[in-house]
Amino acid sequence: MPEASRKELTLHDMDPVKVHWVLIYIYTGKAAPDLATLLKKSTWPLRVCGDLFIIADFFMLDALMTKVVSMLHVGLFEYAKQVQKACKQNECEDLACLTDDFMNQYFAVAADAYNLGALSLKRLRVILIKFIQLARFIPMHCSNFSQKVYELPEFAQDVLKATYERPRKSVHAHAIPSKCTGCRKGADFYPDSWLEPQGNGNAKPRQTFQVKGYCNNCQNPDKGHTEDYKDFLGPEIASEDSSWEDFRD
């Protein structure tokens, strides 16, 4: 190959900064200092994560893609809680909790995930749908949000499927659990996104559900996602004051 003889490779339509991020990861297994700082200081670095996922997919770096998905999962999980809590307390009847900055980043990532067409981008699509599910489909009541969804027909189709293919995700708890599923102590609970109906038994056609809930002091039940990227950011970044770590009220 000509590239082998010249010992150089030309990449077209690639941001040199993002290529640098990937090269640093390949050689060190860590995030480049400027990337780690960007992830830490950005309130919702969804766009950065989306770009990083796409370029990691180009280089077929599955481990890096997994770390990015984990960061997105934790960030979107937190935002879903905020949306649901604000609307439950009637603080945002107009869904002002869905800021323009968040929606611009969210749908920029969605546009890439659906328009680029790569099968490997399905993981990115799934996590975007997951946000709407965790927020109990509340964002779809926002006209601006729903309009942007409909501008991406495949995305709209996936959102529609999510409403009926996984009905348990839209079931609200009829009672608050008496004890935290994590620490087994009685405590206050997060809103409904923390109350996941769990299937109990395989009897058909009837199926019973057991509700679980996590208290304010317990860790996210998806804490494994945090561990996936903790080493990636480095100890000086993934510290207790990191915006990616401090997801507890």
C-alpha positions in Angstrom: 0.0 0.0 0.0 1.3 3.5 -0.8 0.5 4.6 2.8 2.8 1.9 4.1 5.7 2.9 1.9 5.3 6.5 2.8 4.6 5.7 6.5 1.8 8.2 6.5 -2.0 8.1 6.3 -4.3 10.8 5.1 -7.6 11.1 6.8 -10.3 13.1 5.0 -13.1 15.0 6.8 -11.6 14.3 10.2 -11.1 17.0 12.9 -7.3 16.9 13.8 -8.2 17.6 17.4 -10.5 14.6 17.6 -7.9 12.4 15.8 -5.4 13.5 18.4 -7.8 12.4 21.2 -8.0 8.9 19.6 -4.3 8.6 19.2 -3.7 9.5 22.8 -6.2 6.9 23.9 -4.6 4.2 21.6 -1.2 4.8 23.1 -2.1 5.4 26.8 -5.6 4.1 27.3 -6.5 7.5 28.8 -8.3 10.6 27.7 -6.1 13.4 26.4 -5.7 16.2 29.0 -7.7 18.7 26.9 -10.5 16.1 26.3 -10.7 15.2 30.0 -10.9 18.9 31.0 -13.6 19.5 28.4 -15.6 16.6 29.7 -15.2 17.8 33.2 -16.1 21.5 32.7 -19.0 21.1 30.2 -22.4 21.0 31.9 -23.7 18.5 29.3 -20.9 17.4 27.0 -23.2 15.4 24.8 -21.9 16.7 21.5 -18.3 15.9 22.6 -19.3 12.4 23.5 -21.2 11.9 20.3 -18.2 13.1 18.2 -15.8 10.9 20.2 -18.1 7.9 19.7 -18.2 8.4 15.9 -14.5 8.7 15.5 -13.9 5.7 17.8 -16.2 3.8 15.6 -14.2 4.9 12.5 -11.1 3.5 14.2 -13.0 0.4 15.4 -12.1 1.1 19.1 -14.8 -0.8 20.8 -13.4 -0.2 24.3 -13.5 3.5 23.8 -17.0 3.4 22.4 -18.1 1.5 25.5 -16.6 4.2 27.7 -18.4 7.0 25.8 -21.7 5.2 26.0 -21.2 4.8 29.8 -20.6 8.6 30.1 -23.7 9.3 28.0 -25.7 6.9 30.1 -24.8 8.6 33.4 -25.3 12.1 32.1 -28.6 11.4 30.4 -29.8 9.5 33.5 -29.2 12.5 35.6 -30.9 14.9 33.2 -33.9 12.5 33.0 -34.2 12.7 36.8 -34.1 16.5 36.7 -36.8 16.7 34.0 -39.1 14.4 35.8 -38.6 16.0 39.2 -39.1 19.5 37.9 -42.3 18.5 36.1 -43.6 16.5 39.0 -43.2 19.6 41.2 -45.0 21.7 38.6 -41.9 23.9 38.2 -41.8 23.8 34.4 -45.3 23.5 32.9 -43.8 24.7 29.7 -40.9 22.1 30.0 -38.4 24.9 30.4 -36.1 22.3 32.0 -35.3 21.1 28.4 -32.9 23.9 27.7 -32.0 24.9 24.1 -28.3 24.0 24.8 -29.3 20.5 25.8 -31.7 20.0 22.9 -29.2 21.3 20.4 -26.6 18.9 21.6 -29.0 16.0 22.0 -30.4 16.3 18.4 -27.0 16.9 16.9 -25.9 13.6 18.3 -29.2 12.0 17.1 -28.7 13.4 13.6 -25.3 11.7 13.4 -26.5 8.5 14.9 -29.3 8.1 12.3 -28.0 9.9 9.2 -24.5 8.3 9.1 -26.2 4.9 8.7 -23.5 2.7 10.3 -24.9 -0.4 12.0 -22.4 0.1 14.8 -24.0 3.4 15.7 -27.0 1.5 17.1 -25.5 1.7 20.6 -25.6 5.5 20.3 -29.2 5.3 19.1 -30.2 3.1 22.1 -28.8 5.5 24.7 -30.7 8.4 23.1 -34.0 6.5 23.3 -33.1 5.5 26.8 -33.2 9.1 27.9 -36.8 9.5 26.7 -37.8 6.3 28.5 -36.1 7.3 31.8 -37.9 10.6 31.6 -41.2 8.7 31.2 -41.7 10.2 27.8 -42.2 13.7 29.3 -40.0 15.4 26.7 -42.4 14.3 24.0 -44.9 16.8 25.5 -42.6 19.6 24.6 -43.5 20.8 21.1 -39.9 21.9 20.3 -38.5 18.5 21.4 -41.2 16.4 19.6 -40.8 18.5 16.4 -37.1 17.8 16.3 -37.8 14.1 16.9 -40.2 14.0 13.9 -37.5 15.7 11.7 -35.6 12.4 12.0 -38.1 9.7 10.7 -36.1 6.7 11.9 -35.6 8.3 15.3 -39.4 9.0 15.6 -40.1 5.4 14.6 -37.8 4.1 17.4 -39.4 6.4 19.9 -42.8 5.0 18.9 -41.6 1.5 19.2 -40.2 2.3 22.7 -43.7 3.2 23.9 -45.1 -0.3 23.3 -42.3 -2.8 23.0 -41.1 -2.2 26.6 -44.4 -1.2 28.4 -42.9 -1.9 31.8 -40.7 1.1 31.5 -43.7 3.4 31.4 -45.4 1.9 34.5 -45.6 4.2 37.5 -45.3 2.9 41.0 -48.6 2.8 42.8 -46.7 3.0 46.2 -43.3 4.2 47.4 -41.1 1.3 48.6 -40.8 1.1 52.3 -37.0 0.4 52.1 -34.2 1.3 49.8 -33.3 -1.5 47.5 -29.6 -0.5 47.9 -29.0 0.1 51.6 -32.3 -1.5 52.8 -33.0 1.5 55.0 -36.2 3.6 55.1 -35.6 6.9 53.4 -36.8 9.5 50.9 -36.8 8.5 47.3 -36.0 10.0 43.9 -38.9 10.4 41.5 -40.3 7.7 39.3 -37.2 7.2 37.2 -35.8 5.4 40.3 -38.8 3.2 40.7 -38.2 0.4 38.2 -41.0 -2.2 37.9 -39.3 -5.6 37.9 -40.8 -8.7 36.5 -41.5 -11.4 39.1 -42.3 -14.8 37.8 -43.0 -16.1 34.3 -46.6 -17.1 34.6 -48.7 -16.3 31.6 -50.8 -14.5 30.7 -50.6 -12.9 34.2 -47.4 -11.2 35.3 -46.8 -9.6 38.7 -44.4 -6.7 39.4 -42.3 -5.8 42.4 -41.3 -2.2 42.7 -37.8 -1.2 43.8 -36.5 2.2 44.7 -33.2 3.9 45.6 -32.8 6.5 48.3 -31.1 9.8 47.9 -27.8 8.6 49.5 -27.4 5.4 47.5 -25.4 5.2 44.4 -26.9 5.1 41.0 -28.0 1.5 40.3 -26.0 1.8 37.1 -22.8 2.6 38.9 -21.0 0.1 36.8 -21.3 2.7 34.0 -19.3 5.1 36.1 -16.5 2.6 36.6 -16.3 2.0 32.9 -14.9 5.5 32.3 -13.4 6.4 35.7 -9.9 5.3 34.7 -10.3 6.8 31.3 -10.6 10.3 32.6 -7.6 10.0 35.0 -7.5 10.5 38.8 -7.0 14.2 38.6 -10.1 14.6 36.5 -12.4 11.8 37.7 -12.3 13.1 41.3 -15.1 13.7 43.7 -15.6 17.3 42.3 -15.9 16.1 38.8 -19.2 16.9 37.1 -19.3 13.4 35.7 -18.9 11.9 39.2 -21.1 14.3 41.3 -24.5 13.1 40.1 -26.0 12.8 43.6 -28.3 15.4 45.1 
